[in-house]
Amino acid sequence: MHKRISRNVSISRKFYNFLRPLMKLWFHFQFHFIVSIPPDVAALKPPFLLLPNHQGFWDPFMAGAYIKSPVFYIASDAIFRYPLFKFFMGLLGAIPKQKAQSDMESIKNILKIKNAGGNIGVFPEGRRTWNGLTLPLIFSTTKLVKLLKIPVVTALFKGGYYSHPRWGIHLQKGEVELAYSLVLTPADIKKYTPEEIHTILTNALTFDEIEYQEHKRQIFTGKKPAEHLEQVLFMCPSCHKINSMYSSGNTLTCKECGYSVGFSPYRSFTSSTHNVVFSNIRDWDRWQQKEMEKYISGFRNKDTVMLTHSHLSVQTGHRERTMKHLFTGSIALTFHYLVIKDSHENIYKKFMVKDITGINVQNKEKLDFYAEGVLYNIFDKKRRFSAYNWLTTIQYLQNAQETGG
């Protein structure tokens, strides 16, 4: 039997009731799952709004599995580009939305879900954390809270960042905690201003995984924990070279200067051959972001290429449609332009940085953006490309151009 919300949104109750206990069993086995559900959340009747922090791929399934009534998640349209995921997400009632872009169709579906008595799930960060810190919450979530006027429940994950890391291809076994909390009632929503609500949500979901792990000191086990970590840590802290880091197994090494660290079971960096510059991902990432800003601001000639990467697959598409492979080529970035070249180094497209919209990093660390009404999806099949570096650099350039920097 399906619970149909609208022509485009429904959920298979048989599939949901079958899948829910199986997911819970697997989560407890794989992640040593610990769940805290206070009485006021357990007694809550739908509809309500569920807001989890976002550490790993399995977050929506984990957060929804312990809610008695189905949760209709607002999910990135990128997930729906893959037939198998599209099938399962459709059975679970997920609603596709373009990341980093306004989507009125999604809002209409959300209102239909509320009016039909369904729970709604939204990740207010908009994307998974890169360095273990909760990202700034998108203010549109606060607007949604004001619009819906239904109870708001947060779901705070701890330990998920290392258990199913966004850079990894292997799950890591370690303890994951999930704590639910009723943070806003309809009366609260009516009483508080949007700014006050935003502060309440930020306080409820702000979390530092690195600080938590340094205190808890739990051991994580799994295959190749540092493999592809250069997707996140793209700059060497010793020689300051960009895109020089290379991972293998549980080590991360600079191809330029030889600086090398191991990734310990406590998920800290250690070395028997080098002085460890940063002991954790958070501090390393904070440093490299500041260094990138210095690097970019040092370009006096704004036509000079500041970033380039070759041997990348270039795809095009639109929203949740299956992507079309164009060629394997390269990309280059100047202060004003992003250039895509084909395998023969001929310029295929040249976009002004200020005209790029909806830029984000999607499944398997693919750089997504819209330009001239077309979705571009760029990635390295070997997973050695830091789309994160390109995302943050382009965003920095856009902000600099807007402010005249």
C-alpha positions as CSV (number, residue, x, y, z in Angstrom):
1,M,0.0,0.0,0.0
2,H,1.3,3.5,-0.9
3,K,0.6,6.6,1.1
4,R,0.2,9.1,-1.7
5,I,0.8,12.8,-1.0
6,S,0.7,14.1,-4.5
7,R,1.2,12.9,-8.0
8,N,5.0,13.0,-7.5
9,V,5.3,12.1,-3.8
10,S,4.3,8.9,-2.2
11,I,5.7,6.2,0.1
12,S,5.4,2.5,0.1
13,R,4.3,1.6,3.6
14,K,4.9,-2.1,3.0
15,F,8.5,-1.4,1.9
16,Y,9.0,1.1,4.7
17,N,7.8,-1.3,7.4
18,F,9.9,-4.1,5.9
19,L,13.0,-2.0,5.5
20,R,12.9,-0.1,8.9
21,P,13.8,-3.0,11.3
22,L,16.4,-4.4,8.9
23,M,18.1,-1.0,8.7
24,K,18.1,-0.7,12.5
25,L,19.7,-4.2,12.9
26,W,22.4,-3.3,10.4
27,F,23.1,0.1,11.9
28,H,23.6,-1.5,15.3
29,F,25.9,-4.2,13.9
30,Q,28.0,-1.9,11.6
31,F,28.2,1.3,13.7
32,H,27.6,0.2,17.3
33,F,24.7,2.5,17.2
34,I,23.5,4.3,20.4
35,V,20.1,6.1,20.2
36,S,18.6,8.5,22.6
37,I,14.9,9.3,22.1
38,P,13.4,11.5,24.9
39,P,9.7,10.9,25.9
40,D,8.4,14.2,24.3
41,V,9.9,13.1,20.9
42,A,8.6,9.5,21.2
43,A,5.1,10.8,22.0
44,L,5.1,13.3,19.2
45,K,2.4,12.8,16.5
46,P,3.0,13.8,12.9
47,P,3.4,16.1,11.2
48,F,6.7,17.5,12.5
49,L,10.0,18.7,10.9
50,L,13.1,16.6,11.4
51,L,16.4,18.4,11.2
52,P,19.6,16.3,11.5
53,N,23.2,17.4,11.2
54,H,25.0,15.8,8.2
55,Q,28.1,13.7,8.8
56,G,27.7,10.8,6.4
57,F,25.9,9.1,3.6
58,W,23.6,7.0,5.8
59,D,22.4,9.9,7.9
60,P,18.8,10.1,6.4
61,F,18.3,6.4,6.8
62,M,19.6,6.4,10.4
63,A,17.6,9.4,11.5
64,G,14.4,8.2,9.9
65,A,14.7,4.5,11.1
66,Y,13.9,5.5,14.7
67,I,10.8,7.6,13.9
68,K,7.6,5.5,14.0
69,S,5.9,7.3,11.1
70,P,7.7,7.7,7.7
71,V,9.8,10.8,7.1
72,F,9.7,12.4,3.7
73,Y,13.2,13.7,3.0
74,I,14.1,16.6,0.8
75,A,17.0,15.1,-1.0
76,S,19.6,16.3,-3.6
77,D,18.4,15.7,-7.1
78,A,21.9,14.2,-7.8
79,I,20.8,11.0,-6.0
80,F,17.9,10.5,-8.5
81,R,20.3,10.4,-11.4
82,Y,21.2,6.8,-10.6
83,P,18.4,4.4,-11.5
84,L,18.8,2.1,-8.4
85,F,18.9,5.1,-5.9
86,K,16.0,6.7,-7.7
87,F,13.9,3.6,-7.3
88,F,14.6,3.2,-3.6
89,M,14.4,6.9,-2.8
90,G,11.1,7.0,-4.6
91,L,9.8,4.1,-2.5
92,L,10.8,6.1,0.6
93,G,9.0,9.2,-0.5
94,A,12.1,11.4,-1.1
95,I,11.6,14.7,-2.8
96,P,14.3,15.9,-5.2
97,K,15.7,19.4,-4.9
98,Q,18.4,21.3,-6.7
99,K,21.2,22.0,-4.2
100,A,22.1,25.7,-3.6
101,Q,19.2,26.8,-5.8
102,S,15.6,27.9,-5.1
103,D,13.1,25.2,-5.9
104,M,9.4,26.2,-5.7
105,E,8.2,22.8,-6.7
106,S,9.9,21.3,-3.6
107,I,8.2,23.9,-1.4
108,K,4.8,23.0,-2.9
109,N,5.4,19.3,-2.2
110,I,6.5,20.0,1.4
111,L,3.3,21.8,2.0
112,K,1.3,18.9,0.6
113,I,3.2,16.5,2.9
114,K,2.4,18.7,5.9
115,N,-1.3,19.0,5.0
116,A,-1.5,15.2,4.6
117,G,0.0,14.6,8.0
118,G,3.4,13.5,7.0
119,N,6.8,14.2,8.6
120,I,9.4,16.2,6.7
121,G,13.1,15.7,6.9
122,V,15.6,18.5,5.9
123,F,19.4,18.7,6.4
124,P,19.8,22.4,7.3
125,E,23.5,22.5,6.5
126,G,22.7,21.6,2.9
127,R,25.6,19.3,2.5
128,R,27.9,16.9,4.5
129,T,30.6,18.3,6.7
130,W,34.1,18.3,5.3
131,N,36.2,18.6,8.4
132,G,34.0,17.4,11.2
133,L,32.5,20.8,12.1
134,T,28.8,21.5,11.6
135,L,28.5,23.8,8.6
136,P,26.6,27.1,8.8
137,L,22.9,26.4,8.6
138,I,21.1,27.7,5.5
139,F,18.7,30.5,6.6
140,S,16.0,29.2,4.3
141,T,15.5,26.3,6.8
142,T,14.4,28.9,9.3
143,K,12.0,30.4,6.8
144,L,10.6,26.9,6.3
145,V,10.1,26.5,10.1
146,K,8.1,29.7,10.1
147,L,6.1,28.6,7.1
148,L,5.1,25.2,8.3
149,K,4.4,26.1,12.0
150,I,4.8,22.4,13.1
151,P,7.1,21.0,15.9
152,V,10.8,20.8,15.1
153,V,12.9,17.9,16.2
154,T,16.7,17.8,15.8
155,A,18.8,14.7,15.4
156,L,22.4,15.1,16.4
157,F,24.9,12.6,15.1
158,K,28.2,12.0,16.9
159,G,30.9,9.6,15.5
160,G,29.4,9.4,12.0
161,Y,32.1,11.6,10.4
162,Y,34.7,8.8,10.8
163,S,32.3,5.9,10.5
164,H,31.2,6.6,7.0
165,P,33.6,9.4,5.8
166,R,32.8,11.3,2.7
167,W,36.3,10.6,1.2
168,G,36.3,6.9,1.9
169,I,35.1,3.9,-0.1
170,H,35.1,1.6,3.0
171,L,32.9,1.9,6.1
172,Q,34.7,2.2,9.3
173,K,33.5,0.4,12.4
174,G,33.2,2.7,15.4
175,E,30.5,3.9,17.8
176,V,27.9,6.3,16.5
177,E,25.5,8.2,18.8
178,L,22.2,9.7,17.7
179,A,20.3,12.0,20.0
180,Y,16.8,13.4,19.2
181,S,15.5,16.6,20.8
182,L,12.3,18.6,20.5
183,V,13.6,22.1,20.1
184,L,10.6,24.1,18.9
185,T,6.9,23.8,19.5
186,P,4.3,25.6,17.4
187,A,3.9,28.1,20.2
188,D,7.7,28.8,20.2
189,I,7.7,29.3,16.4
190,K,4.9,31.9,16.7
191,K,6.7,33.6,19.6
192,Y,10.3,33.8,18.2
193,T,11.6,35.9,15.4
194,P,13.3,34.1,12.4
195,E,16.7,35.3,13.7
196,E,16.0,33.8,17.2
197,I,14.8,30.5,15.6
198,H,18.0,30.4,13.5
199,T,20.1,30.8,16.7
200,I,18.2,28.1,18.5
201,L,18.7,25.7,15.6
202,T,22.4,26.6,15.3
203,N,23.0,26.0,19.0
204,A,21.1,22.6,18.8
205,L,23.1,21.3,15.8
206,T,26.5,22.8,16.3
207,F,29.0,20.0,16.8
208,D,32.8,19.5,16.6
209,E,33.6,15.8,15.8
210,I,37.3,16.4,16.3
211,E,36.9,17.8,19.8
212,Y,34.4,15.0,20.6
213,Q,36.9,12.3,19.4
214,E,39.8,13.8,21.3
215,H,37.8,13.5,24.5
216,K,36.3,10.1,23.8
217,R,39.4,8.5,22.2
218,Q,37.4,5.7,20.6
219,I,39.1,3.3,18.2
220,F,37.9,3.0,14.6
221,T,38.7,-0.1,12.5
222,G,38.3,-0.6,8.7
223,K,40.1,-0.9,5.5
224,K,42.2,2.0,4.1
225,P,40.9,4.8,6.3
226,A,43.1,7.5,4.6
227,E,42.4,6.3,1.1
228,H,41.3,9.4,-1.1
229,L,41.7,11.8,1.9
230,E,43.4,14.2,-0.6
231,Q,39.9,15.0,-1.7
232,V,39.6,16.9,1.6
233,L,43.2,17.8,2.4
234,F,44.5,19.1,-0.9
235,M,47.5,21.3,0.4
236,C,50.7,20.1,1.9
237,P,51.3,21.7,5.3
238,S,55.1,21.3,4.9
239,C,55.8,22.7,1.4
240,H,52.4,24.4,0.8
241,K,52.0,22.8,-2.7
242,I,48.4,22.5,-3.9
243,N,47.1,19.2,-5.0
244,S,50.3,17.4,-4.1
245,M,48.9,15.1,-1.5
246,Y,48.5,11.4,-2.3
247,S,46.8,8.8,-0.1
248,S,47.4,5.0,0.1
249,G,45.9,2.8,2.7
250,N,46.3,4.6,6.0
251,T,49.0,7.1,4.9
252,L,48.9,10.6,3.3
253,T,52.1,11.7,1.5
254,C,53.2,14.8,-0.4
255,K,54.5,14.0,-3.9
256,E,56.6,17.2,-3.9
257,C,58.5,17.2,-0.6
258,G,57.8,13.7,0.8
259,Y,56.0,14.9,4.0
260,S,54.1,11.8,5.2
261,V,51.7,11.0,8.0
262,G,49.7,8.0,9.0
263,F,46.0,8.0,10.0
264,S,45.8,6.3,13.4
265,P,42.9,4.2,14.7
266,Y,42.1,7.2,16.9
267,R,41.8,9.2,13.6
268,S,44.7,11.5,14.4
269,F,47.8,12.0,12.2
270,T,51.0,10.5,13.4
271,S,54.5,10.1,11.9
272,S,57.8,8.4,12.8
273,T,59.7,10.3,10.1
274,H,58.3,13.8,10.1
275,N,57.2,16.4,12.6
276,V,53.4,16.3,12.5
277,V,52.2,19.8,11.5
278,F,48.5,19.1,12.2
279,S,47.2,16.3,14.2
280,N,43.6,16.3,12.9
281,I,41.6,17.1,9.7
282,R,39.8,20.1,11.2
283,D,43.0,22.1,11.9
284,W,44.6,21.1,8.6
285,D,41.6,22.2,6.7
286,R,41.3,25.6,8.5
287,W,44.9,26.2,7.7
288,Q,44.7,25.3,4.0
289,Q,41.6,27.5,3.5
290,K,43.4,30.5,4.8
291,E,46.5,29.6,2.6
292,M,44.2,29.4,-0.4
293,E,42.9,32.9,0.3
294,K,46.5,34.2,0.4
295,Y,47.3,32.3,-2.7
296,I,44.4,33.7,-4.7
297,S,44.8,37.3,-3.4
298,G,48.5,37.1,-4.6
299,F,47.5,37.0,-8.3
300,R,47.9,40.5,-9.7
301,N,47.4,39.4,-13.3
302,K,43.8,38.2,-13.2
303,D,44.2,36.3,-16.5
304,T,46.8,33.9,-14.9
305,V,45.6,30.3,-14.3
306,M,45.5,29.7,-10.5
307,L,44.1,26.2,-10.6
308,T,44.2,23.4,-13.2
309,H,43.4,19.7,-13.2
310,S,43.6,17.2,-16.1
311,H,42.2,13.7,-16.8
312,L,38.7,14.6,-15.6
313,S,35.4,13.2,-16.9
314,V,33.1,15.9,-18.1
315,Q,29.3,15.2,-18.1
316,T,26.2,17.3,-18.7
317,G,22.6,17.0,-17.8
318,H,19.7,18.7,-15.9
319,R,18.3,18.1,-12.4
320,E,17.7,14.4,-11.8
321,R,18.1,13.2,-15.4
322,T,20.9,10.7,-16.1
323,M,24.1,12.5,-16.9
324,K,25.6,12.3,-20.4
325,H,29.4,11.8,-20.7
326,L,31.0,14.3,-23.1
327,F,34.7,13.6,-22.9
328,T,37.8,13.2,-20.6
329,G,39.5,16.6,-20.5
330,S,40.7,19.3,-18.1
331,I,39.6,22.4,-16.3
332,A,41.4,25.6,-15.5
333,L,40.5,28.6,-13.3
334,T,41.5,32.3,-13.5
335,F,40.1,35.1,-11.4
336,H,37.2,35.7,-13.9
337,Y,36.8,32.5,-15.9
338,L,36.4,28.7,-15.5
339,V,37.6,27.0,-18.7
340,I,36.7,23.4,-19.8
341,K,39.0,21.8,-22.4
342,D,38.6,18.6,-24.3
343,S,41.2,15.8,-24.5
344,H,43.0,17.7,-27.3
345,E,43.3,20.8,-25.1
346,N,40.8,22.7,-27.2
347,I,38.5,25.0,-25.3
348,Y,35.1,23.5,-25.1
349,K,33.4,26.1,-22.8
350,K,34.6,29.2,-21.1
351,F,32.3,30.5,-18.3
352,M,32.5,33.7,-16.2
353,V,32.9,32.7,-12.6
354,K,30.2,35.2,-11.5
355,D,27.7,33.4,-13.8
356,I,28.2,29.9,-12.2
357,T,25.3,28.9,-10.0
358,G,24.3,26.0,-7.9
359,I,27.9,24.9,-7.4
360,N,28.3,22.0,-5.1
361,V,30.1,18.6,-4.6
362,Q,27.8,15.6,-5.2
363,N,28.0,11.9,-5.0
364,K,31.5,10.4,-5.1
365,E,33.0,13.9,-4.9
366,K,31.9,15.2,-8.2
367,L,31.9,19.0,-8.9
368,D,28.4,20.1,-9.9
369,F,27.4,23.5,-11.2
370,Y,25.0,25.2,-13.6
371,A,26.2,27.5,-16.4
372,E,24.1,28.8,-19.3
373,G,21.2,26.7,-18.1
374,V,23.2,23.4,-18.4
375,L,24.3,21.2,-15.5
376,Y,28.0,20.2,-15.6
377,N,29.4,17.3,-13.6
378,I,33.2,17.0,-13.4
379,F,35.1,14.2,-11.6
380,D,38.1,11.9,-11.5
381,K,37.3,8.2,-11.9
382,K,40.3,7.5,-9.7
383,R,39.0,9.8,-7.0
384,R,42.2,11.9,-6.8
385,F,40.5,15.2,-7.6
386,S,39.6,17.6,-4.8
387,A,36.3,19.0,-5.9
388,Y,36.2,20.6,-2.4
389,N,39.2,22.8,-3.3
390,W,37.5,23.9,-6.5
391,L,34.2,24.5,-4.7
392,T,35.7,26.7,-2.0
393,T,38.0,28.6,-4.4
394,I,35.2,29.4,-6.9
395,Q,33.0,30.5,-4.0
396,Y,35.8,32.7,-2.7
397,L,36.2,34.3,-6.1
398,Q,32.5,34.9,-6.5
399,N,32.5,36.7,-3.1
400,A,35.6,38.7,-3.9
401,Q,34.0,39.9,-7.2
402,E,30.8,40.8,-5.5
403,T,32.5,42.9,-2.9
404,G,35.1,44.3,-5.3
405,G,38.0,42.5,-3.6
